[in-house]
Amino acid sequence: MKEKDYTKERQLTGNIIIAVLTERISVKKGLLLFPKGCADPSVQAAWHALCHYEADEDIRAKDIEYNNQQIELLEMIAFAFKDGSPLPQNIIEAYHPYYKDDPISYETGLKGFVKKFLRFINF
């Protein structure tokens, strides 16, 4: 069985990350624009990296080195996704413990996703 080609989803995700880093869109808007129902572990890891970037805003403001590390990670992800390449396995595995199932699953509908997202950002 042939593996699914996630090139377009990765390229879209890379463009979303660049838009967030260049402040053309907010992190929250970027997360909502991620490819719906994408089962690609690389895209899922990128989603979590962007979630961590948003959640750690207060830490980034106090620690410039940490801020730079997060920005460099997101830039590396966006660069890898430019040509549709998957992320290195160590990055995928680093984010895997943060979720039990597909973090951007829309299988239960937009309402389910919004609830998960709002719960994540503590609304």
C-alpha positions as CSV (number, residue, x, y, z in Angstrom):
1,M,0.0,0.0,0.0
2,K,1.4,3.4,-1.0
3,E,1.8,6.0,1.7
4,K,-0.3,9.2,1.4
5,D,1.6,12.2,0.0
6,Y,1.4,15.1,2.5
7,T,3.4,17.6,0.4
8,K,0.5,20.1,0.0
9,E,-0.5,19.9,3.6
10,R,3.2,20.5,4.7
11,Q,3.6,23.4,2.3
12,L,0.4,25.0,3.6
13,T,1.6,24.5,7.2
14,G,5.0,26.0,6.4
15,N,3.3,29.1,4.9
16,I,1.0,29.4,8.0
17,I,4.1,29.3,10.3
18,I,5.8,32.0,8.2
19,A,2.7,34.1,8.4
20,V,2.6,33.8,12.2
21,L,6.4,34.5,12.5
22,T,6.1,37.6,10.3
23,E,3.0,38.7,12.3
24,R,0.7,38.7,9.3
25,I,-1.7,36.5,11.2
26,S,-2.0,35.6,14.9
27,V,-1.0,32.3,16.4
28,K,-4.6,31.5,17.2
29,K,-5.7,32.2,13.6
30,G,-2.7,30.1,12.3
31,L,-3.8,27.1,14.4
32,L,-7.3,27.3,13.0
33,L,-5.9,27.4,9.5
34,F,-4.0,24.1,9.8
35,P,-5.0,21.3,7.4
36,K,-8.2,19.8,8.7
37,G,-8.1,16.1,9.5
38,C,-4.4,15.7,8.5
39,A,-2.9,12.5,9.8
40,D,0.7,13.4,9.0
41,P,2.9,13.2,12.1
42,S,5.0,16.1,10.8
43,V,2.0,18.4,10.5
44,Q,0.8,17.3,13.9
45,A,4.2,18.1,15.5
46,A,4.2,21.5,13.8
47,W,0.7,22.2,15.3
48,H,2.0,21.4,18.7
49,A,5.2,23.5,18.2
50,L,3.0,26.4,17.3
51,C,0.7,25.7,20.4
52,H,3.8,25.8,22.6
53,Y,4.9,29.0,21.0
54,E,1.6,30.6,21.9
55,A,1.4,29.1,25.4
56,D,5.0,30.1,26.3
57,E,4.5,33.8,25.4
58,D,5.2,35.0,28.9
59,I,8.4,32.9,29.2
60,R,9.6,34.1,25.8
61,A,9.2,37.7,26.9
62,K,11.5,37.1,29.9
63,D,14.0,34.7,28.3
64,I,15.5,35.9,25.0
65,E,17.4,32.7,24.5
66,Y,14.3,30.6,24.9
67,N,12.5,33.0,22.6
68,N,15.2,32.6,19.9
69,Q,15.1,28.8,20.3
70,Q,11.4,28.6,19.7
71,I,11.6,30.9,16.7
72,E,14.5,28.9,15.2
73,L,12.5,25.7,15.6
74,L,9.5,27.1,13.9
75,E,11.7,28.5,11.1
76,M,13.3,25.1,10.7
77,I,9.9,23.5,10.4
78,A,8.7,26.0,7.9
79,F,11.9,25.6,5.8
80,A,11.5,21.7,5.9
81,F,7.9,22.1,4.8
82,K,8.8,24.4,1.9
83,D,9.5,21.5,-0.4
84,G,7.1,19.1,1.4
85,S,9.7,17.2,3.4
86,P,8.8,15.5,6.6
87,L,10.2,16.6,9.9
88,P,13.1,14.7,11.5
89,Q,11.8,11.9,13.6
90,N,13.3,13.3,16.8
91,I,11.1,16.4,16.5
92,I,8.0,14.4,15.8
93,E,8.8,12.2,18.9
94,A,9.5,15.3,21.0
95,Y,5.9,16.5,20.6
96,H,4.2,13.1,20.6
97,P,3.8,12.9,24.5
98,Y,1.6,16.0,24.5
99,Y,-1.3,14.3,22.8
100,K,-3.1,11.0,22.9
101,D,-4.9,11.3,19.6
102,D,-4.8,13.5,16.5
103,P,-4.5,17.0,17.9
104,I,-6.0,18.6,14.8
105,S,-8.8,16.1,14.3
106,Y,-11.9,17.4,12.8
107,E,-13.6,14.1,12.7
108,T,-16.0,15.1,15.4
109,G,-16.7,18.4,13.7
110,L,-15.6,22.0,14.2
111,K,-17.5,22.3,17.4
112,G,-15.3,19.5,19.0
113,F,-12.2,21.2,17.7
114,V,-13.2,24.6,19.1
115,K,-13.9,23.1,22.5
116,K,-10.5,21.4,22.5
117,F,-8.8,24.6,21.4
118,L,-10.6,26.8,23.9
119,R,-9.8,24.3,26.7
120,F,-6.2,24.4,25.6
121,I,-5.9,28.2,25.8
122,N,-8.0,28.2,29.1
123,F,-11.0,30.2,27.9
